[in-house]
Amino acid sequence: MDTSPKDEQAELLRFLYACPVGLIEIEANGAIGMMNPHAMQLLLPLASTKMMVNFFDVIEAYAPDIRNIVQDYSRKQGTVLEGHRIVVKPARPDRGSEARVLSCTLVKVSTQFFAITLADVSTQVAQERRLKQAETWFSSLLDFVNDFTVISLDHAGFINGASSSVLRQTGFNEAELLGRTLELFSPEDTSSDRLTVAEQMAIAARDGWHLTEGYHQRPTGKRYWCQRLIASRTLSGQLCGHEKAGYTVVLREVERQDMDAEKLTNMLHRDHLTGAYNRLRFFEIAERECLRAKHYGQPLAIVAMDIDHFKEINDSYGHAAGDLALRSFAQTCMSFLRPTDIFARIGGEEFVAILPSTALDEAVGLAKRLRTSIRDIEVAVPEGVLKMTATFGCAELVPNSSTHLDLLAAADQALYRGKGLGRDRVVRSIAVASPVEAQ
Amino acid sequence: MQDSSGMATVKFTDLSLVELEGLSDDELDALPFGVVGLSVAGTVEVYNRTESHLAGLPFESVVGEHYFSSTAQCMNNYMVAQRFEDQDELDVVLDYVLTLRMRPTPVRLRLLKSASQSRRYILIER
């Protein structure tokens, strides 16, 4: 017997309901047409039930630039995003939680019809991290068996042994190396954006390993491009992450790969609309900067900022004007920051500046200057001139205790207090009102 | 309109587990809201006509299936499925969004479970 259209529709629905991947259909403005239960399962924790009518609104807080990427896509049809990763919740290694990451593929079918798949790839992301670690080991240790040097460091980073190939590769013999640190290999003009040896060791102590590439220098002054793996050795019988017996370092001279990879990396790290760093990159850098600040005992401050009543700007002037406002806001902020500062867009109208070597008072000072400049911005829109204000929350890293996530939370709290007090102001975090701060 | 929906609201929140168990299939089918009854294992035992109509699935295709994994993944979370696992007694109403016939649809859910009875119920009001 042939199946009736009604049965067929029921079968189709059954299949779509049971599909283990999120399926969503949207219009160009993000309005959700259809979605299956799996998509709802993935999106419900991200937004209130009322927001579940517009895809862009739902993911605004996590991937604000998807709206712009879709709107800027000029071809009639094609793949707009493929496996685009959205960090829904950053990892908290200190609490043993992995990141929650969604993978989003978005295809433009026609001007008003976009098909989206969503999948939770958190497990894959965690697996990739572990795989990468294993791969690094194997490629370093097996691929070029005859062409690497192994150096042993004690727990403080001093060299206490080297393999016989050390002279050939580094130009130093073992006796010259003993008691020295890996800094011996660094050229004098190593750029400051690279991690120091101590920072690399700290990462190795935390994650088990750290791999880096860069110039090394022989005693003759001649440079060579070197891949360097620092792996922490754990004392047998002790738990990982506790006292380390020392480090094993593998050095391997490699051909320098001139990369377009850097351009690609830039694309992956930047917010499409504003040019600020994106959320994904923000969490990576914030973690690294906190580690660095703690290691050197230097202050580190962050300023969380949020454009006031941004939703009303969007509602009254439209998203295009909203985008202009976001761009002007970001440009103004970036013009005030030092090259070492990091400026990121972490939500729809939420931005953060990471200020290395900066104490809370200086951060507050900067935020005050930013606040004044934001008030001066005039965005030309068809209706006339759009003005805006913003609220700022400032916090400083508490040595020993806090992580980058605590730091962001403290700045956020200050920001929300500022919102509660009437917006357009700078508020300092009270979470760090330690005796040091009470001046 | 006001009256009938008013009536429905009263019944939606008032109907007890014991009363639900006492209803005949026809009486369940006549209710203006969806009724899904689940076994301890989570398979569908009761699926009334309203729910069948809202979801677009015939009774035969749903009954005996594991509800949260085959039909209603969007309720397979801490807000709904987990609550049935965690609590012995349950009678709560919550606002929710389902994907009935693949359309995001705001609904009210009522979750019912009692220690004295093995079958649990989800009532769905559009």
Contacts between the chains, C-beta under 8 A, distances in Angstrom:
chain1	res1	chain2	res2	distance
A	7	B	58	7.7
A	9	B	56	6.6
A	10	B	56	6.1
A	10	B	57	5.6
A	10	B	58	5.5
A	10	B	61	6.2
A	11	B	61	7.7
A	13	B	55	7.3
A	13	B	56	4.7
A	13	B	57	6.0
A	13	B	101	6.6
A	13	B	102	7.1
A	14	B	57	6.1
A	14	B	61	5.7
A	14	B	70	7.7
A	14	B	71	7.7
A	16	B	102	6.0
A	17	B	55	7.8
A	17	B	57	7.6
A	17	B	70	7.0
A	17	B	71	5.3
A	17	B	72	7.4
A	17	B	73	7.3
A	17	B	99	7.7
A	18	B	69	7.6
A	18	B	70	4.9
A	18	B	71	7.3
A	18	B	73	7.7
A	20	B	73	8.0
A	32	B	104	5.5
A	33	B	103	7.7
A	34	B	99	7.8
A	34	B	102	4.0
A	34	B	103	6.2
A	35	B	99	5.4
A	35	B	102	6.6
A	35	B	103	7.9
A	35	B	104	5.9
A	36	B	73	8.0
A	36	B	99	5.8
A	36	B	102	6.2
A	37	B	71	7.6
A	37	B	72	6.0
A	37	B	73	4.1
A	37	B	74	3.9
A	37	B	75	7.9
A	37	B	98	7.6
A	37	B	99	5.1
A	38	B	73	4.9
A	38	B	74	7.4
A	39	B	99	7.3
A	40	B	73	7.7
A	40	B	74	3.7
A	40	B	97	6.4
A	40	B	98	7.3
A	40	B	99	5.1
A	40	B	104	7.1
A	41	B	73	5.0
A	41	B	74	4.7
A	41	B	76	6.2
A	41	B	77	6.3
A	44	B	74	6.7
A	44	B	77	7.0
A	44	B	79	7.6
A	44	B	97	7.0
A	45	B	77	7.4
A	49	B	95	5.7
A	49	B	96	6.3
A	49	B	97	4.6
A	49	B	106	6.4
A	50	B	106	7.8
A	52	B	97	4.6
A	52	B	104	5.0
A	52	B	106	7.9
A	53	B	104	6.4
